[in-house]
Amino acid sequence: MRSTQTRPLLAAALLVGTFVSYSNAYAQGAPQSITERRTDVVQLASGYRASKLAGADVFNKNKDTIGTLDDLIVSPSGDRGTYAILSVGGFLGMGKHLVAVPFNDLQITNRRVVLPEATKKSLEALPEFKYAD
């Protein structure tokens, strides 16, 4: 009679052991390195959110509207930085020309996006940017 009582306990112990060893094996993988840096969250919070910049008009130093900020692209490797995708020309979304400019070339002050030395013609002369599939 004693052996029939220990069988369910033994089966339960084996089942628990299997799940524990499975979860440990599943959790293991390629080691990851995480670099922690202190961030000044107050200063960061005064920055501009990409979601709020999308759709903003872009002006030059003469206060001419030269395009619209369509999107921001962050380089996958991080070594090439962030690019602003500008929509230039067109009417109501028809015939627009997308171009990529380094985000650092933009000046953002008082919620106004400025690309100082650009004109519509100079932007339209840039190669067209196309999103990858």
HELIX and SHEET records of a PDB file:
HELIX    1   1 ARG A    2  ALA A   27  1                                  26    
HELIX    2   2 VAL A   41  ALA A   45  1                                   5    
HELIX    3   3 ALA A   50  LEU A   53  1                                   4    
HELIX    4   4 PHE A  103  ASP A  105  5                                   3    
HELIX    5   5 LYS A  120  GLU A  124  1                                   5    
SHEET    1   A 6 HIS A  97  PRO A 102  0                                        
SHEET    2   A 6 THR A  82  VAL A  88 -1                                        
SHEET    3   A 6 THR A  65  VAL A  74 -1                                        
SHEET    4   A 6 ASP A  57  PHE A  59 -1                                        
SHEET    5   A 6 ARG A 112  VAL A 114  1                                        
SHEET    6   A 6 GLN A 107  THR A 109 -1                                        
END                                                                             
